[in-house]
Amino acid sequence: MRALALYGTIGSLLLGALAASPADGATRAPDTAPAPLARPLTFGRCAPVEKLPSDVECAALTVPLDYGRPQGKQIKLTVSRIRATAPKERQGALIFNPGGPGGSSMDFPLYGSLPKWRRTARAYDFVGYAPRGVGRSAPLSCQDPKEFAKAPTDSQVHPTAAFKREKTAQAEAYARGCARNAGADLPFYNSVNNARDLDMLRAALGERKLTFMGASYGTYFGALYATFYPGHVRRMIFDSVVDPDPRQIWYRNNLAQNVAFQGRWRDWLRWVARHQDAYHLGTTEQAVQQAYDTALARLRSRPAGGTVGPAQLQSAFLSTGYNDVYWPRRARALSAYLHGDDKPLRDQAAPDPEDAVAEENSNAVYTAVSCNDAAWPRDLRTWDRDNAEVARRAPFETWDNVWMNLPCAFWPDTAQSARAGLTAATGRTADRAAAGAPGTDEVGEAARYAAAARAAQALPGRHGPVDIRTAPGALPPVLLLAAERDGATPYPGALALQERLPGSSLVTENGAGTHGVAYGPNSCVNAHVEAYLLHGTVPGHRVYCAPRAEPKPDEAKPAPKKAGKGATSPL
């Protein structure tokens, strides 16, 4: 999630990507060079691998890998669509991005059949796509998916020195894998290019102006788009807003996320405690936490089904911070496990081998975009100091979040990526020669790229995340949505983005924490979203909706008289 400066041949080192940064390390919005002419999309049947029904049509969008060299290497992004169901009411295409980085919206056209989306689907073509690196869109991979999905694995809320060394070595190896597999292409997977790709998609769809809905990370590169192309915007919805402050992207955003997730975790603990008659995990927040800690310790010594260890438990229960809908299911699984039945927990937490490729791909894109967009600390003592401090008040997610992002401490710079690309190209050329295959200029192209990268790094100044903002009146009113207790994108981020986009309107779901609020169970929020998309109506500078109802617990059950075989009571 950071805006890396691009580079290409020596003649286009500055390539109109990002200007040299101001003294504070942020980067002014670039004078964006004209995008290459987008070729109109040709839609047809979707490839079977997409697993989409026949009423969805698909196409391939061609974009430059490097917008500084628009005639250079091209990549193709997969696109999906279902046309507006009421052609006479059609207002254009609505493009959606679900976040990530690493998320795909190829299934977005199917949303139009859901009751809450139907009026919107009458007026808009629903368009989804897989951003660069995701799925079949020039896919990225940094590790053998089987190795990535290996289970069970450990998670330590208070990691030992030995565990830290182990996770650090894994992070360094993952970064090397990204450089080895992507080579010279690696730096071009970043948020600035995601914004440029979005404008190419708009043009290829034949839309004079963009109507876009982005959630989570989609709000960040959507805001980059608004900064680069305010005159191309028709309507934009930013749902669950990332803090765009360049100083936050992305290292400090993750520190803030850890604290916010702790609040959401406590929301779940208190909810479970209020429903002791259904789950029998304790009547206080502390008691439910103790029950969870008991499960962690037990799974460390004896993984459930041989595949669910502490890391799998933590991953499954992290979802309670994203969406209230998981609260009853996770509480039921934890209760059953601690009372002798591990099947619900295995069903919810065991990794599915069939998902390994997609999950590693998503993680690779997340890592590449996050590490490319901004400078991360290189000194491991900085990571240790900052996260140890946060973990004292927010232990639930902090260290697992460190391990997910730690490859950025070892991320290759542009010259290193170029060298990796040259090495890989040389190896592939040698393999082709040994097999008697026709030769190519792949090595020469990689060598030219490496020379350009070295020259780019020799230039004075540094590049950093774009300072997102628009001038008053430059951008049509946009709609921001936020839940007050969101853990993934803490609420202050919505306030920060609103300040940077004059004329924007912010709808807050008070007291709620589900990540992603549009077209959910809150009719107040949905009314504002629908009025905006269908009529362009914004509700005012800031408006507030009452929270959604809390999830209902499972039917109350008597406490088990005794634990199952091989288990002990958690209480």
C-alpha positions in Angstrom: 0.0 0.0 0.0 2.6 2.6 -0.8 3.4 4.7 -3.7 6.8 3.7 -5.2 8.5 5.9 -7.7 8.7 4.1 -11.0 11.6 4.1 -13.4 12.4 2.8 -16.8 15.0 3.6 -19.4 17.6 6.2 -18.6 15.7 8.7 -20.8 12.6 8.3 -18.6 14.0 8.0 -15.1 11.7 10.6 -13.8 8.9 9.3 -16.0 6.2 11.4 -14.6 5.6 9.0 -11.7 6.3 10.8 -8.5 8.1 14.1 -8.1 11.0 14.4 -5.6 9.5 14.5 -2.2 9.2 17.6 0.0 11.2 17.9 3.1 8.7 16.0 5.2 9.1 12.8 3.1 5.7 13.0 1.5 5.4 13.3 -2.3 3.3 15.8 -4.1 0.8 14.5 -6.5 2.6 14.0 -9.8 1.9 15.9 -13.0 0.4 12.7 -14.4 1.5 12.0 -17.9 -1.2 11.2 -20.4 -2.2 7.5 -20.1 -1.7 5.3 -23.1 -4.8 5.0 -25.2 -7.0 2.4 -23.7 -8.4 -0.2 -26.2 -12.1 -0.9 -25.8 -12.8 -4.1 -24.0 -14.2 -7.1 -25.8 -16.4 -9.1 -23.5 -17.2 -12.7 -24.0 -17.5 -16.0 -22.0 -15.5 -16.1 -18.8 -12.7 -18.6 -18.5 -13.7 -21.7 -16.5 -11.1 -21.0 -13.9 -13.1 -17.9 -12.8 -16.0 -20.2 -11.7 -18.5 -17.5 -12.7 -22.0 -18.3 -14.0 -22.9 -17.8 -17.7 -24.6 -14.5 -17.2 -21.3 -12.9 -16.2 -19.1 -11.8 -19.2 -15.4 -11.3 -19.0 -12.7 -9.4 -20.8 -8.9 -8.6 -20.6 -7.6 -5.1 -20.1 -4.2 -4.4 -21.4 -2.1 -1.9 -19.4 1.6 -1.1 -19.3 3.7 -2.7 -16.6 5.6 0.6 -16.3 3.6 3.8 -17.2 6.9 5.5 -17.7 7.5 3.2 -20.7 4.0 2.9 -22.0 5.2 1.0 -25.1 7.2 -1.4 -23.1 6.0 -4.6 -21.5 2.2 -5.0 -21.3 0.2 -7.0 -18.8 -3.4 -8.0 -18.9 -6.0 -7.6 -16.1 -9.1 -9.8 -16.0 -12.4 -7.9 -15.9 -16.0 -9.1 -15.3 -19.4 -7.5 -15.9 -23.1 -7.9 -15.8 -25.0 -5.1 -17.6 -27.6 -2.9 -15.9 -30.8 -4.8 -15.5 -32.9 -1.8 -16.6 -31.2 -0.4 -19.7 -33.5 2.7 -19.8 -32.4 3.7 -16.3 -28.7 3.0 -17.0 -26.2 5.6 -15.6 -23.0 3.8 -16.5 -20.6 1.4 -15.0 -20.0 0.9 -11.3 -16.5 -0.4 -10.6 -15.8 -2.1 -7.3 -12.6 -3.0 -5.4 -12.9 -4.9 -2.1 -9.5 -4.0 -0.7 -6.4 -5.9 0.2 -4.0 -5.2 -1.4 -4.5 -8.6 -3.0 -8.3 -8.7 -3.2 -10.3 -9.4 -6.4 -13.8 -8.2 -7.3 -14.3 -10.7 -10.2 -17.5 -11.9 -8.4 -18.8 -8.3 -7.9 -21.3 -8.6 -10.8 -23.1 -11.3 -8.8 -24.0 -8.7 -6.1 -26.7 -7.3 -8.3 -28.9 -10.2 -7.6 -28.9 -9.6 -3.9 -32.0 -7.8 -2.6 -30.2 -4.8 -1.2 -28.3 -4.2 -4.4 -31.1 -4.6 -6.9 -32.1 -1.0 -7.3 -28.5 0.0 -7.9 -28.1 -2.9 -10.4 -31.0 -1.5 -12.4 -28.9 1.7 -13.1 -25.4 0.4 -13.3 -23.3 -2.2 -15.1 -21.6 -4.0 -12.2 -17.9 -4.3 -13.1 -15.3 -6.3 -11.2 -11.7 -6.9 -11.9 -8.5 -8.5 -10.6 -5.9 -5.8 -10.0 -2.3 -6.3 -11.2 -0.7 -9.3 -9.5 -4.0 -10.9 -8.4 -5.5 -14.1 -9.9 -4.7 -14.2 -13.6 -3.7 -10.5 -13.8 0.0 -10.9 -14.2 0.0 -13.0 -11.0 2.6 -12.6 -8.3 3.9 -15.4 -6.1 6.7 -15.3 -3.5 6.7 -18.8 -2.1 5.6 -22.3 -2.9 1.9 -22.2 -2.0 2.2 -25.6 -0.3 4.9 -24.2 2.0 3.0 -21.1 2.6 -0.1 -23.0 3.7 1.8 -25.5 5.9 0.0 -26.2 9.1 -0.1 -26.4 12.1 2.1 -23.4 13.0 2.7 -21.5 16.2 1.6 -18.0 17.2 3.0 -16.3 20.3 1.3 -13.3 21.8 4.5 -12.7 23.8 7.1 -14.1 21.5 10.4 -15.6 22.8 13.7 -14.5 21.3 14.0 -17.8 19.5 10.6 -17.4 18.0 11.4 -13.9 16.8 14.6 -15.2 15.1 12.6 -17.9 13.4 10.0 -15.5 12.1 12.6 -13.0 11.0 14.4 -15.6 8.9 11.0 -16.6 7.3 10.3 -12.9 6.5 13.7 -12.5 4.9 13.3 -15.6 2.8 9.8 -14.5 1.7 11.2 -11.1 0.5 14.0 -13.0 -1.4 11.3 -15.2 -3.0 9.4 -12.1 -4.2 12.5 -10.7 -5.8 13.5 -14.0 -7.3 10.1 -14.7 -8.8 9.1 -11.3 -10.0 12.6 -9.9 -10.8 12.6 -6.5 -12.5 8.8 -6.4 -12.5 8.5 -6.3 -8.8 8.6 -2.6 -8.1 5.7 -1.9 -10.5 3.2 -3.6 -8.2 2.2 -0.5 -6.2 -0.7 1.8 -5.4 0.1 4.5 -7.9 -0.1 2.0 -10.7 -3.3 0.6 -9.3 -4.8 4.1 -9.6 -3.5 4.4 -13.1 -4.9 1.0 -14.0 -8.3 2.1 -12.7 -8.3 5.0 -15.2 -7.3 2.7 -18.0 -10.3 0.5 -17.0 -12.6 3.5 -17.0 -11.5 4.5 -20.5 -11.6 1.0 -21.9 -15.2 0.7 -20.7 -16.1 3.8 -22.6 -16.9 5.8 -19.5 -16.2 9.5 -19.7 -16.1 9.7 -15.9 -15.6 7.1 -13.2 -18.2 5.8 -10.8 -16.2 3.8 -8.2 -16.8 2.0 -4.9 -13.7 1.0 -2.9 -13.6 -0.7 0.4 -10.6 -0.7 2.9 -7.4 -0.6 0.8 -9.7 0.3 -2.2 -10.2 3.7 -0.4 -6.5 4.4 -0.5 -5.8 3.9 -4.2 -9.2 5.3 -4.9 -8.1 8.5 -3.1 -4.9 8.5 -5.2 -7.1 8.3 -8.3 -9.1 11.3 -7.0 -5.8 13.2 -6.4 -4.4 12.4 -9.9 -7.6 12.6 -12.0 -10.2 14.8 -10.1 -11.7 15.8 -13.5 -12.4 12.1 -14.3 -14.5 11.5 -11.3 -18.3 11.2 -11.4 -19.1 9.5 -8.1 -16.9 7.7 -5.6 -17.8 5.8 -2.4 -15.0 5.1 0.1 -16.1 2.5 2.6 -14.0 1.8 5.7 -11.3 4.4 5.1 -7.6 4.0 5.3 -5.7 6.9 6.9 -4.0 8.5 3.9 -1.5 10.6 5.8 1.9 9.9 4.1 3.5 9.5 7.6 1.1 6.6 8.3 1.6 4.7 5.1 2.0 1.8 6.0 4.1 1.1 9.0 2.3 3.4 11.4 -1.1 2.4 10.0 -0.3 -1.1 11.1 0.6 0.0 14.7 -2.7 1.9 14.9 -4.6 -1.1 13.5 -3.2 -3.3 16.3 -4.6 -1.0 18.9 -8.0 -0.7 17.2 -8.2 -4.5 16.8 -7.7 -4.9 20.5 -10.8 -2.9 21.1 -12.8 -5.1 18.7 -11.4 -8.2 20.3 -12.6 -6.9 23.7 -16.0 -6.2 22.2 -16.2 -9.9 21.3 -15.0 -11.1 24.7 -17.6 -8.9 26.4 -20.4 -10.2 24.1 -19.5 -13.8 24.8 -19.4 -13.1 28.5 -22.9 -11.7 28.4 -24.1 -14.9 26.8 -22.7 -17.4 29.3 -25.9 -19.4 29.1 -25.2 -20.2 25.5 -21.4 -20.7 25.5 -20.2 -21.4 29.1 -16.9 -19.6 28.6 -17.1 -17.3 31.6 -19.2 -14.3 32.8 -16.4 -11.7 32.4 -14.1 -10.5 29.7 -11.1 -11.8 31.6 -12.7 -15.2 32.0 -13.4 -15.5 28.3 -9.8 -14.4 27.5 -8.6 -17.1 29.9 -10.7 -19.7 28.1 -9.2 -18.6 24.8 -5.6 -18.7 26.2 -6.3 -22.2 27.4 -7.3 -23.2 23.8 -4.0 -21.6 22.5 -1.9 -23.6 24.9 -3.7 -26.8 24.3 -3.4 -26.5 20.5 0.3 -25.8 20.8 0.8 -29.2 22.5 -1.8 -31.1 20.5 -3.1 -29.4 17.2 -6.7 -30.2 16.4 -7.0 -32.6 13.6 -3.2 -32.3 13.1 -3.6 -29.0 11.3 -5.1 -26.4 13.7 -2.4 -24.9 15.9 -2.2 -21.5 17.6 -1.6 -19.6 14.4 -4.6 -21.2 12.7 -6.7 -20.4 15.8 -5.5 -16.7 15.8 -6.3 -16.4 12.1 -9.8 -17.7 12.5 -10.6 -15.6 15.5 -9.2 -12.4 13.9 -12.3 -12.5 11.8 -14.3 -11.5 14.9 -12.7 -8.1 14.6 -13.7 -7.7 10.9 -17.4 -8.7 11.1 -19.9 -9.3 13.9 -21.4 -12.1 11.8 -18.5 -14.3 13.0 -19.2 -13.8 16.7 -21.6 -16.7 17.4 -19.8 -19.2 15.2 -16.4 -18.6 16.8 -17.9 -18.6 20.3 -19.6 -21.9 19.5 -16.4 -23.4 18.1 -14.3 -22.3 21.1 -16.9 -23.6 23.6 -17.2 -27.0 21.8 -13.4 -27.4 21.6 -12.8 -26.7 25.3 -15.6 -29.1 26.2 -14.3 -32.0 24.1 -15.6 -31.5 20.6 -13.0 -30.1 18.1 -15.0 -30.6 14.9 -16.5 -27.0 14.8 -13.0 -25.6 15.3 -11.5 -27.7 12.6 -14.3 -26.8 10.3 -13.7 -23.1 10.8 -9.9 -22.9 11.3 -8.2 -25.8 9.3 -6.6 -24.6 6.1 -8.1 -25.8 2.9 -5.3 -27.1 0.5 -7.5 -26.0 -2.5 -7.2 -22.4 -1.3 -3.4 -22.4 -1.0 -2.5 -20.9 -4.4 -5.1 -18.1 -4.1 -4.1 -17.3 -0.5 -0.3 -17.2 -1.3 -1.0 -15.0 -4.3 -3.1 -12.6 -2.3 -0.4 -12.5 0.4 2.3 -11.9 -2.3 0.4 -8.9 -3.7 -0.3 -7.5 -0.3 3.4 -7.7 0.5 4.6 -6.3 -2.7 2.3 -3.3 -2.8 2.8 -2.6 0.9 6.5 -2.8 0.7 6.8 -0.9 -2.6 4.6 2.0 -1.6 6.8 3.5 1.2 9.9 3.1 3.2 9.7 0.7 6.1 12.2 0.5 9.0 15.2 -1.6 8.1 16.5 -1.8 11.7 14.9 -4.7 13.4 15.4 -3.0 16.7 12.8 -0.4 15.6 10.2 -3.0 14.9 10.9 -4.7 18.2 10.8 -1.5 20.2 7.6 -0.1 18.6 5.7 -3.3 18.6 6.7 -4.4 22.1 5.3 -1.1 23.3 2.0 -1.5 21.4 1.7 -5.2 22.5 1.7 -4.2 26.1 -1.8 -2.7 25.6 -2.9 -4.5 22.5 -1.5 -8.0 22.5 -4.1 -9.9 20.5 -2.9 -9.0 16.9 0.3 -7.1 17.3 3.0 -9.7 16.8 1.1 -11.7 14.1 0.8 -8.4 12.3 4.6 -7.9 12.6 5.3 -11.2 11.0 3.0 -10.5 8.1 4.7 -7.2 7.3 8.3 -8.0 8.3 9.3 -8.9 4.7 9.3 -5.1 4.1 12.3 -4.8 6.4 14.3 -6.9 3.8 12.6 -5.6 0.7 14.8 -5.2 -2.4 15.4 -1.7 -3.7 15.0 -1.0 -7.4 18.5 -1.9 -8.3 18.3 -5.2 -6.4 15.1 -6.1 -8.2 16.7 -5.3 -11.5 19.7 -7.5 -10.7 17.3 -10.3 -9.7 15.5 -9.9 -13.0 18.8 -10.0 -14.9 19.9 -13.2 -13.1 16.5 -14.8 -13.8 16.6 -13.7 -17.4 20.1 -15.1 -17.9 19.0 -18.5 -16.4 15.9 -18.7 -18.6 18.0 -17.9 -21.7 20.5 -20.6 -20.8 17.6 -23.1 -20.3 16.1 -22.2 -23.7 19.5 -22.5 -25.4 20.1 -25.9 -23.9 16.7 -27.0 -25.1 17.3 -25.6 -28.6 14.5 -23.1 -28.3 14.6 -19.8 -30.3 16.5 -17.0 -28.6 15.1 -13.7 -27.3 16.4 -10.3 -26.2 15.3 -10.9 -22.7 18.8 -10.6 -21.2 19.4 -7.4 -23.1 16.2 -5.9 -21.9 16.9 -6.9 -18.3 20.4 -5.4 -18.6 19.0 -2.1 -19.9 16.5 -2.0 -17.1 19.3 -2.7 -14.5 21.3 0.2 -15.8 18.3 2.5 -15.6 17.5 1.4 -12.1 21.1 2.1 -10.9 20.9 5.5 -12.5 17.6 6.2 -10.8 18.9 5.4 -7.4 21.8 7.8 -7.9 19.4 10.7 -8.3 19.2 13.1 -5.3 16.1 13.1 -3.1 13.8 10.3 -2.2 10.3 9.3 -3.1 7.5 8.6 -0.7 3.7 8.2 -0.5 1.7 10.8 -2.4 0.2 13.6 -0.3 -3.4 12.9 -1.1 -5.6 16.0 -1.4 -7.7 17.9 -3.9 -8.3 21.6 -4.2 -11.8 22.9 -3.2 -14.2 22.4 -6.1 -11.8 20.2 -8.1 -13.6 17.0 -7.1 -17.4 16.3 -7.2 -18.8 15.4 -3.7 -17.7 12.0 -2.7 -19.2 9.8 0.0 -17.2 8.3 2.9 -18.5 5.5 5.1 -17.0 4.4 8.4 -17.8 2.4 11.5 -16.8 4.1 14.7 -15.1 1.0 16.1 -13.6 -0.4 13.0 -10.4 -2.4 13.8 -9.0 -2.8 10.3 -9.2 0.8 9.3 -9.5 2.9 12.5 -12.0 5.7 12.5 -9.5 8.6 12.5 -8.5 7.6 9.0 -12.0 8.6 7.7 -11.7 12.0 9.4 -8.2 12.5 7.9 -9.4 11.7 4.4 -12.4 14.0 4.6 -10.1 16.9 5.5 -8.1 16.1 2.3 -11.1 15.9 0.0 -13.0 19.2 0.4 -16.7 18.8 -0.2 -16.8 15.1 0.8 -19.5 13.7 3.1 -18.9 11.3 5.9 -21.5 8.8 7.1 -20.6 7.2 10.5 -22.1 4.1 11.9 -22.0 4.9 15.6 -20.8 2.3 18.1 -20.3 -0.4 15.4 -17.1 -2.1 14.3 -17.9 -4.3 11.3 -15.4 -3.6 8.5 -17.3 -2.6 5.4 -20.7 -1.0 6.1 -22.4 -0.4 2.6 -25.4 -2.5 1.8 -25.2 -4.4 5.1 -27.9 -4.6 7.8 -27.9 -0.9 8.6 -30.8 0.7 6.6 -29.7 4.2 7.5 -26.3 3.7 5.9 -27.9 2.0 2.9 -30.3 4.8 2.3 -27.4 7.3 2.0 -25.4 5.0 -0.3 -28.4 4.4 -2.6 -29.4 8.0 -2.7 -25.8 8.9 -3.7 -25.4 6.3 -6.4 -28.8 6.7 -7.9 -29.3 10.5 -7.5 -25.9 12.0 -6.6 -27.3 13.2 -3.3 -24.9 13.6 -0.4 -26.3 13.8 3.1 -24.3 16.7 4.5 -20.7 17.2 5.8 -21.1 14.6 8.6 -24.1 12.4 9.5 -24.5 9.6 11.9 -26.4 6.4 11.9 -27.4 4.3 14.9 -25.4 1.0 15.2 -26.6 -2.2 13.8 -28.1 -4.7 16.1 -25.7 -7.0 17.9 -25.7 -10.6 16.6 -27.9 -13.0 18.4 -26.2 -15.9 20.3 -27.0 -19.5 19.7 -29.8 -21.0 21.6 -29.0 -21.3 25.3 -27.8 -24.8 26.3 -27.1 -26.4 29.6 -23.4 -26.5 30.6 -21.8 -29.9 30.0 -21.7 -32.0 33.1 -18.3 -33.2 32.2 -15.7 -32.6 29.6 -15.3 -35.0 26.7 -12.6 -37.6 26.5 -9.1 -36.2 26.8 -10.4 -32.7 27.6 -10.7 -30.6 30.7 -13.1 -27.8 31.5 -11.7 -24.3 30.6 -13.2 -22.8 33.7 
